[in-house]
Amino acid sequence: MGDFSLSCTTVVVAYPGTAGKHRVRLLQQAHVYDLYDYRLITGDDPASAGFFPDGANNIAYRGTTLGIAKPFLDYGSGSKVAWEGLR
């Protein structure tokens, strides 16, 4: 139901040193962008076929066309993951 996007940002900072003793710092974070914009699913009637997600989507689509339901956006970022050490 809609479009989903997951991306990850990674930053690596390396400080020069002797072989095997480069100080490295890594910071990583995931970002999610999820747009619910109900589209009509055509073909066999999913509700009568017993496939609940498609039937629920079509009900939401009908609600959108009637102005009852509105598309919505869900977005956020995960926790930052940090690591630091010698390489």
C-alpha positions as CSV (number, residue, x, y, z in Angstrom):
1,M,0.0,0.0,0.0
2,G,2.0,3.0,-1.2
3,D,5.7,3.5,-1.6
4,F,8.5,2.6,0.8
5,S,12.1,3.9,0.9
6,L,14.9,2.9,3.3
7,S,18.3,4.5,3.0
8,C,21.3,4.4,5.2
9,T,23.8,7.2,5.8
10,T,27.4,6.2,6.7
11,V,30.2,8.6,7.6
12,V,33.7,7.3,8.0
13,V,36.5,9.5,9.4
14,A,40.0,8.1,9.3
15,Y,43.1,9.7,10.8
16,P,46.4,8.8,9.2
17,G,48.8,6.7,11.3
18,T,51.4,4.0,11.0
19,A,50.4,0.7,9.3
20,G,47.7,-1.0,11.4
21,K,47.3,2.0,13.7
22,H,45.0,4.3,11.7
23,R,42.3,5.7,14.0
24,V,38.9,5.2,12.4
25,R,35.5,6.5,13.5
26,L,32.3,5.2,11.9
27,L,28.8,6.7,12.3
28,Q,25.8,5.1,10.6
29,Q,22.0,5.9,10.7
30,A,19.0,4.5,8.8
31,H,16.2,6.7,7.4
32,V,12.7,5.5,6.5
33,Y,10.2,7.3,4.2
34,D,6.8,5.5,3.8
35,L,4.0,7.0,1.8
36,Y,0.5,5.4,2.1
37,D,-1.4,6.6,-1.0
38,Y,-4.0,3.8,-1.5
39,R,-4.4,2.7,-5.2
40,L,-7.2,0.5,-6.5
41,I,-6.0,-3.1,-6.9
42,T,-7.8,-4.5,-10.0
43,G,-8.4,-8.1,-11.1
44,D,-10.3,-10.6,-9.1
45,D,-12.1,-9.2,-6.1
46,P,-9.5,-9.7,-3.4
47,A,-12.0,-9.5,-0.5
48,S,-14.0,-12.4,-1.9
49,A,-10.8,-14.4,-2.7
50,G,-9.9,-14.1,1.0
51,F,-6.7,-12.1,0.5
52,F,-7.3,-9.6,3.3
53,P,-4.5,-7.0,2.7
54,D,-5.7,-6.2,-0.9
55,G,-9.3,-6.1,0.3
56,A,-8.4,-3.7,3.1
57,N,-6.4,-1.5,0.6
58,N,-9.4,-1.3,-1.7
59,I,-11.7,-0.2,1.1
60,A,-9.1,2.5,2.0
61,Y,-9.0,3.5,-1.7
62,R,-12.8,3.9,-1.8
63,G,-12.6,6.0,1.4
64,T,-10.0,8.2,-0.3
65,T,-12.2,8.7,-3.4
66,L,-15.1,9.7,-1.0
67,G,-12.8,12.2,0.9
68,I,-13.0,10.1,4.1
69,A,-9.5,8.7,4.1
70,K,-6.4,10.8,3.3
71,P,-3.0,9.7,2.0
72,F,-0.4,10.0,4.8
73,L,3.4,10.0,5.2
74,D,5.3,8.2,7.8
75,Y,9.0,9.0,8.2
76,G,11.8,8.8,10.7
77,S,15.3,7.9,11.5
78,G,16.8,5.0,13.5
79,S,19.4,5.3,16.3
80,K,22.9,6.3,15.4
81,V,25.3,3.5,15.5
82,A,28.9,4.5,16.3
83,W,32.2,2.6,16.3
84,E,35.7,3.8,16.9
85,G,38.9,1.9,16.9
86,L,42.3,1.2,15.2
87,R,42.7,-0.4,11.8
